[in-house]
Amino acid sequence: METKETFDFVIVGAGSAGCVLANRLTEDGRHSVMVLEAGGSDRHPFVAAPAGFIKTIDHPGFNWCFKTEPNAATKDREILFPRGRVLGGSSAINGHLYVRGQPKDYDTWAQAGNLGWSYEDVLPYFKKSETRPEGDAKTRGTEGPVHVSDIHERHPLSEAFIAGVQSLGISENPDYNGRVQEGVAYYQRTIRNGTRHSAATAYLRPVIQRRNLIVTSEAMVQRLSIEDGRCTGVLYHRHGSARSAHARHSVILSAGAIGSPHLLQVSGIGPGALLQTLGVPVVHELPGVGENLRDHFAVRTACRVTQSITLNERARGWRLGWEITKWVVARRGLLAFSPAHVAVFHRSADHLETPDLQFVFTPASYSDGMTGQLQPFPGMTAGVWQMRPESRGYVRARTPNPDDAPAIQPNYLDAPEDQRAIVSGLQWSRRFMQTDAMSPYMAEETLPGPNVVDQAALLDYAQARGATVYHAMGTCRMGIDPMAVVDPELRVHGIKGLRVIDASVMPTMPSANTNAATLMIAEKGADIIRQSIQS
């Protein structure tokens, strides 16, 4: 027998955006909110310890473990495509890096017709979401839920890397999350006292006992209920039983750039031809649902180090035991590190107005060249991606069954500009690793290797070895044109009582890791909803 419950708001997904909305929409006590999350609890050492990121990246207990469709531009590989399946969503399994992007990113959104989404419009919501006492009060927040911290231990290799980058004419940036992004700096992280500070930790846990908030985990939403052009609720399964949740005001999709378009499609909202092929009745044709997928595609340069001072050595044998003890007792040491230590924001070509390349440096190296098993010898890694890729892909349901994973095709390196930029990025990575400041530590390059020299060979290496940086966005794009899915108020075009609030609404890719912008979107979305109720 189906169980039915009624709330003012039903939120699908307890990821970054869903946690923000759950907090903000229940603040005044006037409205009831139900949050449905497919994953389970985030209370686990792999989630709490920042270095546990390596363990969650392909762990089905915390992760959907999607894979991309093969693509000729990446050698027809299926690439692991992690997405959080846990309270906190991808903020519970990400690499902790807090990067807002450039003011021009958001001005571009507004110039495309999304009024209210310029940099000056969204800056108050970036500030509202964070606590960052060290920053300029004009651009940084001091009383927000998410704590943005600095690295707790400056490694000698990181110091040498920064010195080397500066020797190439790239200035140190005191705050890349201010109005100017360009330069080299230590990464700012969503880590508090040596522990991951996810959206669940920051926004959901402090308010989870509110009487007007119900959070239901391990709940798989099956479809949206649409009656006479209005979304009235959702149907979901939990522990083998069918249930439904009715929304008096609205249903809010916060299932992310993969989950939100997929749920719309299996509910009959999306490209008509696709839905007909699947045998899903077309409730409302909306051709942009699932299109415009963009993601960051990273390639890494790795080198063997002459001295036994890297994180590789600290992660083995008795030293690992000591590092675990340090974290358990004092929340310090190896387990308190984020995967990347140093950031560089730089231009792939002199004619560009702003940086289009983002670099990550870490005093560690990995057996497959990607974040995973640390190598058995001293090593260091510099990775790079193009921040504003032109390549676009899609998310499309394969079957009418919402439990079946959709087809995910990012079309990495499909655009010639993306290919040019990634080759430039690899060339710069090598220059950063081969400065005089790094020479006491440099033994030899292991990836891509000394035989990979010309541009064609570098591109071939990128196509064969690159991978996602887990920054999917854009599949329910905000806009006012026929391919837009939501309007600037985040309402789904053509369906009443339904909003999408997550990374899928981003019209274009911000020059950044996407979590900071997702928190901002949810903060602003909550205000939009509250204002709509009052008007």
Buried (B, 14 or more C-beta within 10 A) or exposed (E): EEEEBBBBBBBBBBBBBBBBBBBBBBEEEEBBBBBBBBBBBBEBEBBBBBBBBBBBBEBEBBBBBBBBBEBEBBEEBEBBBBBBBBBBBBBBBBBBBBBBBBBBBBBBBBEBBBEEBBBEBBBBBBBBBBBBEEBEEEBBBEEBBBBBBEBBEEBEBBBBBBBBBBEBEBEEBEBBBBEBBBBBBBBBBBBBEBBBBBBBBBBBBEBBEBEBBBBBBBBBBBBBBBEEEBBBBBBBBBEEEEBBBBBBBBBBBBBBBBBBBBBBBBBBBBBBEBBEEBEBEBBBBBBBBBBBBBBBBBBBBBBBBEEEBBBBBBBEEEEBEEBBEBBEEEBBBBBBBBBBBBBBBBBBEEEEEBBBBBBBBBBBBBEEBBBEEBBEBBBBBBBBBBBBBBBBBBBBBEEBEBEEBBBBBBBBBBBEBBBBBBBBBBBBBBBBBBBEBBEEBBBEBBBBEEEBEEEEBBBBBBBEBBBBBBBBBBBBBBBEEEEBBBBBBBBBBEBBBBBBBBBBBBBBBBBBBBBBBBBBBBBBBBBBBBEEEEE
